[in-house]
Amino acid sequence: MTQEPIFLQPVCKEKIWGGTLLRERFGYDIPSETTGECWAISAHPHGMSTVKSGPYQGKTLMELWDQHRELFGGTEGDRFPLLTKILDVKHHLSVKVHPDDYDAEEHGQGETGKSECWYIIDCKENAEIIYGHTARSKAELVTMINSGDWEGLLRRVKIKPGDFYYVPSGTIHAICAGALVLETQQNSDAAYRIYDYGRTDQNGGTRDLHIRDAVNAATVPHVDGFLDESTETRKGVTIKTFVQGEYFSVYKWDISGTAEMTQDAPFMLCSVIEGSGSIICEGKSAKLEKGAHFILPDQMPDFTITGECTIIVSHI
């Protein structure tokens, strides 16, 4: 069993709302000028990460999960539990709701529920997200949707770089234009679209809406996701805890100089969003560059990170 970081090759995907920041900021090879998503650490069949180097080079993350469960501390389950993305939101995302586990199972599409969270890497001045709604009952929600009262219904929140939002399943939400976001989520692609601004694709078609499913899945009245924020500073690193929840815990490591670190979870997912450095474990060193994504496997010995960089870290 390897006790070294496992570096992954991400998959970039075109989206009607995407742009070119994934290439400009992280150097990714993007498929077009409308690239919206980098599926960075993914074992989902809609966008599968592969191992870049080392003893498992060329294997998909799903293959690692199926064949080498010891890397993940023997965590149970048929599905790898987490998915990390980076989103280049040049234009508004559609307004949607994700189901919880029960609702997703009822639909029988092979997906779990989807709670997620957003770390705002960067955004334009006065950028916003849609986070929740004003309806006090399902009946009022239906009435406001049917009347097209989007300004009255949707709750808008100003954002800035460094902000963090927990978006539980059932939350009506969207990221608006001008944001670069790292998303940590359950490993699911289940979504019910409520509103898409009347957009058409290159063929003049509109994207499907799922109003009935969205209303059934929505939390009414809206409840903000609970954050459990704290900060710890020690030599070479400041660790910001954002959330420690049922499906994932998420942290930010700000490395400055040399930091002695411990891997104390079954496995950790790591994404370098700024700066550069090195990770050193038992005498072996690997470069950390902006846009790198890697997994710290179970029972990895204590390690050192050097340099000046920011890493978003998650685990179950």
N, C-alpha and C positions, 0 to 999 in steps of 0.2 A: 504493500500500500504506500502510495506516495505521501510524503509529509511536506510537500512544497506547494506554493501557490499554483493554482490551475488557471492559466490565462485563456480567455475565450475570444473567438471571432464573432462580432455581432452581425446582425442582419438588418439592413436598412430598407424601409418600405415607403412607397409612394402614397401620398394622401392628398386629397383635394385642397386641404388647408396648409400643406407643408411648404418649405422653402429650401434654402441651401446652407443653413447654419451648421448642420451636422458635418458638412465638408469644411466649412470655413473655420469653425471653432475646434473641431476634433480631428480633422483630416480623414474622415471616413470616405470611402468610395461609394457615392450615392447614385441611385439609378436615374434620377432626373432632377430638374430644377424645382420640382414640387415633392420633395422628400420630407415626410413628416415624422417618421418614427425610426428610432434605432432600438431594435429588440436586442438588448445588450447582454443580458444573462437570461436565457430562455430555453426551456425544455418543452415549449408549446409547439404543436405541429404547424401552426400558422407562421412560425418564424423561429427556426432552431439554431441555437448557438453551437459552434464546434470548437474543440480544443485546439489551440494554436501551436502548442509545442509540448515537449516532454513525453513521458511514457504513454500517454493517452492521445497523442496528436491525431487529429482527424476524426476522433469519435465525437458524436453529438452529446450534448448534455443529457438527453433522454437515455442514450446508451449507457452513460456513466451511472445514471440513477438506477437503471435496471440491472446492470451487471456488476457494479461496484458500490453497493449500498454502504459498505464500510467507510467510504469516503465521507459519508453524510451521517455518521454516528448511528447507523442502523435505523434511521428515521423511517417510520412505517408509512404506508400509503402507495397507491398505484401511480400517483401523479407527483412530480416534483412540485413543492408547495408554493414557490415564489417566482416572480417575473420582474426583472428590472428593465425599464425603458428610458430613453431620452427622447423628448418630444420637441420638435421645432414648430411652434405654433405661429406661422406667419399670418394666417387668417383664422377666424373664429372656429373652434370646434363646435360640432353640434351639441345641443343640450340633451342629456341622456340620464338614465338611471341604470345602475347595475343591480342584479338580483342578489339575494342572500343564498346560502347553500341550499336551503329547503326549496326556494322558488326555482333555482336553477335545476335541481333534481327533478322537480315536477315537470319542467319543460322537456326533459329527456333528450337534450342535445349534446350530452357528454361533457358538459362544462360544470365547474363548481360556481359558487357565488364569487363576487368580486368586490372586496374592499380594497382600497388603494390609498396612496398618499403622494403628495407632491412637494418636492423641494424646488424652489424657484432659483435656478442657476443665474438667470439674467432676464431682464424684461425692459420694455420701453417705459418711459415716463407715463404715468397714469394708466398703465396696463391693469386689467381686471380679470377676475374669475367670477363665474356664476357658482354660488355656493348656497344651495337651499332655495326656499320659496316662502311665500307669505300665506298660502292657503291654510285654513284652520281645519278643514275636513276634506275627505275624498270628493264629496259632492262639489265643494267649492273649487277644488283643484280641476275637476272635469269642466266646470263652467268656465273657468278662466282660460283653460286650454282651448275649448271650443270657440270662445269669443276672440281668441288671439290676443288676449291682454298680457303680452309677454313682459311689458315694462312694469305692470302692476304685480305680476306673479313672481318674476325671477329676482333673486337677491344677489346684488352685485357687490363685490368686495375689491378694493384697491390692493394691489400687490407690489412688492419690491424685492430685489435680489436678497436671498437669504431667508425669505419667509418659508414656512412649512405648514401644510394643511393635511389633516387626516380626513379622508372621504369614505366613510363607511358605506357598505351596500345600502341601497335605499335612498341615498342622497341625490337629489336633482342637482346636476353640476355641469360645468363646462369651463375649459380654459379659453380665454378670449385672445384676440390677436396681439402679437408682439411679445411672446414669452418663450423662454427656453427652460424646460422643466425636466427634472429627473423624477420618474415615477416608480415607486415600489408597490407591488400589488400581489394579490392572490394570482396563481397561475391559471387565468381564465380569460376568455375573449367574449364573455357574455355581456350584452349591452342592449338596452331598449331606448331607441331614439325618440325624443319628444318633438324637437324643433330643429330645423336645419336652415333657417334664414331664407327659405325659398330658393336655395342654390340649385344649379343644374351642372351636370358633368359635361365633358367634352362632346358627348353625343346628344346633349340637350335633355337628358333624363334627370329625374330627381331621385334622391336616395329614400329608401323606405323609412316610414315612421312606424312606431310600435306603441301607439297611445294606450291601448287597453293594458298591455303588459306593463308599461311604465307606471301607469296609475296604480295597478295592483302591487307593484314592487316598491313604490315610493313610500318613504317615511313621512307621515302627516300627523301633526304638524312637524316642521323641520326641527332637527336636533343637531347642533354642532358636534363634530367628532371630538372626543376628549384627548387632549395632549398631556403628556407627563414629562414636561421639559425640565432638564437640569444640566449643569455644566461642571465638568471636572477639569482642572488644569494641573499638569505635572510636567516634569522635565521633557521638553521637546514636543509636547502634544496638548491640545485642548480638545476634550471630548464633549460634544453637545448631544445629549439624549433628547430625541424628539417625541417618540412614542414607544411604549412597551405594551403591545396589545395582544389580542387573541390570535391574530394571524401572523403578525410580524412585529419586530422591534427595529427601529431605525435610528442611526446615529450619524454624526458628522465628526470626522477626525481631521483637525487642522494640525498638520505636522510642520514644525519649524526647528530644524537642526537634527537631533538624533533622539528617537523615542523608542523605548523598550516596551514591547506590546505582547499581549497574551491572547490566544484564541481559546475562549472559554464557552463556546456554543457548539452544537453538533456540526455546524458549518457556518461560514459567513460569506456573504456576497459583497464585493467591494468594487466601487467605481470611482476612478480618479477624475474629478471634474475640473481641477485647476492645478497648475504647477507641475513639478516633476520631482523625482527622487529615486530611491532604491529600496527594495525590501530584501533583507538578509536573514537567512535561517540556516543554522548549522554550517556556516562558512560559505554557503551558496548565495549569490546575489543576483537579483533580477531588476531590470530597470522599470520604473513606474513613470509613465508619460500620460499627459492629459488625454482622456478618451480610452484609457486602458480599463479592462474589466476582468476580475479574477475571483476565484473562490478559494477561501482558506479552509482546507478539509479538516475533518475530525482528527483529534490527537496531534495536530501540528504543534511542534515545540515552540517555546517562546521565540519571538523574532524581533528584529530591529527594522524600523523605517527611518531613512535619512532623507534630507532634502527640505524643500518648501512646497507643500502640496496639500490639497483638500480632497478627502475621500469620503464618499457616502457609503455607509456600511449597514447591512441588514441581516437579520436571522429570524428563524421561527421561535 
